[in-house]
Amino acid sequence: MNIWLDTLLYVQIALSGLCLYRIIRGPSIPDRMVAIDIFGILVVGVCAIITVQTGKKYIIDIGIAWIILSFIGTITLAKYLSGKKLNE
């Protein structure tokens, strides 16, 4: 294994832990939503690193699906917080 990829993976996992802390202890809903977005980006990064390390290309598909769902969730919460209906 490449030592740099392992180090990047551990950093990504540590940063994901910090994001989880902010999601749980966030002072407000928008702060928590930003932490959820950043967590989604970190998950995609972890998927990319694991794909490079193992060579299994289906793992990146999991990351792509995760980021699409995260984007939809962000749009939904933004519309809810602005007081608009979802079909507007």
C-alpha positions in Angstrom: 0.0 0.0 0.0 1.0 3.5 -0.6 1.8 5.4 2.6 0.4 8.7 1.3 -2.9 7.2 0.4 -3.2 5.6 3.9 -2.3 8.9 5.5 -5.0 10.7 3.4 -7.5 8.0 4.3 -6.8 8.5 8.0 -7.1 12.3 7.7 -10.4 12.0 5.9 -11.8 9.7 8.6 -10.6 12.0 11.4 -12.2 15.0 9.6 -15.4 13.0 9.2 -15.4 12.4 13.0 -15.2 16.2 13.5 -18.1 16.7 11.1 -20.1 14.2 13.0 -19.4 16.1 16.2 -20.6 19.3 14.5 -23.8 17.5 13.2 -24.6 16.4 16.7 -23.6 19.5 18.7 -24.3 22.2 16.1 -25.7 25.4 17.5 -28.3 25.8 14.7 -29.9 23.9 11.9 -27.9 25.7 9.1 -24.7 24.9 10.9 -25.6 21.2 11.0 -26.6 21.2 7.3 -23.2 22.6 6.4 -21.6 19.9 8.4 -23.7 17.3 6.6 -22.6 18.7 3.3 -19.0 18.6 4.3 -19.4 15.1 5.6 -20.8 14.0 2.2 -17.8 15.5 0.5 -15.5 13.6 2.8 -17.3 10.4 2.2 -16.8 10.8 -1.5 -13.1 11.4 -0.8 -12.9 8.2 1.2 -14.6 6.3 -1.6 -12.1 7.7 -4.1 -9.1 6.8 -2.0 -10.4 3.3 -1.4 -11.1 2.9 -5.2 -7.5 3.9 -6.0 -6.1 1.6 -3.3 -8.2 -1.5 -4.2 -8.9 -1.0 -7.8 -12.6 -1.8 -7.4 -14.4 0.8 -9.5 -17.9 0.2 -8.1 -16.9 2.0 -4.9 -16.8 5.3 -6.7 -20.4 4.7 -7.8 -21.4 4.5 -4.1 -19.7 8.0 -3.6 -21.5 9.4 -6.6 -24.9 8.2 -5.3 -24.0 9.6 -1.8 -23.3 13.1 -3.2 -26.5 13.1 -5.4 -28.6 12.3 -2.3 -26.7 14.9 -0.3 -27.4 17.5 -2.9 -31.1 16.7 -3.0 -31.2 16.8 0.8 -29.5 20.2 0.9 -32.0 21.7 -1.7 -34.9 20.2 0.3 -33.7 21.7 3.6 -33.0 25.1 2.0 -36.5 25.3 0.6 -38.0 24.2 4.0 -35.9 26.8 5.9 -36.9 29.5 3.5 -40.6 28.7 4.0 -41.3 27.6 0.5 -43.1 24.5 -0.6 -41.1 21.8 -2.4 -43.0 22.2 -5.7 -42.3 26.0 -6.0 
